[in-house]
Amino acid sequence: MTSGLHTDGGAANYSRGMRTHIAVRLAATAALLLSAVGFGAFAPAAACACGGVVSPGNSATVHDEVALAGWDGRRETIVMRLALESGTDHAALIVPTPTPARVSAGSAGTFPELARLTAPEIVTERHWFAGDGGGETSAAAPPGRGPTILEQVRLGPIEATTLSGGSLDGLRNWLGANGYEMKPEVTATLDPYLRENWSFVAVKLTGAGTLTGALDPIRLTFDSDRFVYPMRMSRAAESPQTVRLYLLGAHRLQRTDADAGTQYNGVEFAGRIGDIEDQELRELTGGGNDYLTELSVGIHHPASITTDFVFAAAPGDETYRRRVTDIEYVELFGFPAGTVILGVVSLAAALVLFAVVRVVRRPS
C-alpha cells in the first residue's frame, strides 16, 4: 500500500508514493511530540505571551510556551511551562495577575496528559487512484513608591516573588535592584496593570549556571472576577506571537475581549474529558469543570494588542477533535491499482482500435 495524509481543516494534501507515506508518518509523530511540549516560536524581544522575559542584553529566549487555565467563577489557576534558552544566570519572567498570586510547583505530567487527551483522531481511507482525497481603573500610586513583597518561594532552579502595589518607578527600581533588568519598552507595559491595581509574579533563575530547555511547570492561583489570561506585556514583542492554551470550564469557552476579532483564534479541541491520570489535572477538573477547550491564537502585529485575553462560555458545547486522514492506495504490481487497471483498459482499447483499423483498411 502507498498512502498520503490530509486534515479536515483544509491543510495541504500529502501523499504520493511510499516515500511520502513514510514522511507523513514521521510528520504526524513530530506533531504529537510538539503538542506534548506546547508550540509557537516566541520572539526573544524581552517578551513572551504571558508576560515579559528579562535578562541582560536580551540573552534569554522563550522558544515554547503552553498554559493550562481554569476559573471557577471566583478563583483562577494558571499552570504554565516555558522552554527557555538562557545564556545567563539572571534570566527572569514577570507575570501580571489581577490579585496577588500564590505560586507553587506544577506537575510535570500535566501537559503530556493534555496532549494525550486531545490527540487527533486518525482514520484510514482506501483509494484506488493516487491523488484522491483532500481535504475599572484607580489612581496611580505616588511616584517612586516600591512594591510590597507578599511571598517568595523557591521551586527548584527558580525563585518566585509575588509583588503588589507601588508606582511604575518604584517597581522598576525594585526590579533593577533585584536582578530583573528590563528594557524601557517592556517596563512601559507594566504601567496599565499598576493603574488597575494588578499584582505581579517575578520569576528568576537562582542557579549559578545557564539554563537551556523546558522549565518544570509553575502554578499560579489568584482571585479574579473574570476568566483572564495576561497578554498586554506582549506589546513589546518585535515579531508575531503564537499562544496555545488549554482552558477548563463547565462549558466550551471562547474569547470575548476586544482584540479577539483581530487575531487568529483556532479551536484545536473541544469536549469533556475523563479517565485522567495526572493528579493536578484531576484536581482542576473537579466541580464540573471538565469541559476542555484547546485554543491556538496567532497575533501577527503585537504592537496592536490592547487587552488581555478574556474568556466566557461559548453559545454551545459542540465537540471538536482534529481528524487526520491516512490515505492508503490499493496496489497492483507495486503501483496504485486504479492506475494499473486504467492502463490495462487503455491498452486493450488501443489494441481493439488497431485491429478495427486494420480490418477496415484490408483490401477487398
Sequence and secondary structure as in RCSB ss.txt:
>XXXX:A:sequence
MTSGLHTDGGAANYSRGMRTHIAVRLAATAALLLSAVGFGAFAPAAACACGGVVSPGNSATVHDEVALAGWDGRR
ETIVMRLALESGTDHAALIVPTPTPARVSAGSAGTFPELARLTAPEIVTERHWFAGDGGGETSAAAPPGRGPTIL
EQVRLGPIEATTLSGGSLDGLRNWLGANGYEMKPEVTATLDPYLRENWSFVAVKLTGAGTLTGALDPIRLTFDSD
RFVYPMRMSRAAESPQTVRLYLLGAHRLQRTDADAGTQYNGVEFAGRIGDIEDQELRELTGGGNDYLTELSVGIH
HPASITTDFVFAAAPGDETYRRRVTDIEYVELFGFPAGTVILGVVSLAAALVLFAVVRVVRRPS
>XXXX:A:secstr
 EEEEEETT    B  HHHHHHHHHHHHHHHHHHHHH B    TTT BTTBEEE GGG EEEEEEEEEEEE SSE
EEEEEEEEEEESSTT EEEEEESS  EEEE  TTHHHHHHHHT  EEEEEEESSTT           TT   EEE
EEEEETTEEEEEEE   HHHHHHHHHHTT    HHHHHTTHHHHHTT EEEEEEE SSS EEEE   EEEEEE S
SEEE  GGGGG SS EEEEEEEEESS EEE STTGGGSEEEEEEEEE      HHHHHHTGGG  EEEEEEEEES
 GGG  S EEEEE S    EE EEEEEEE EETTEEHHHHHHHHHHHHHHHHHHHHHHHHHS  
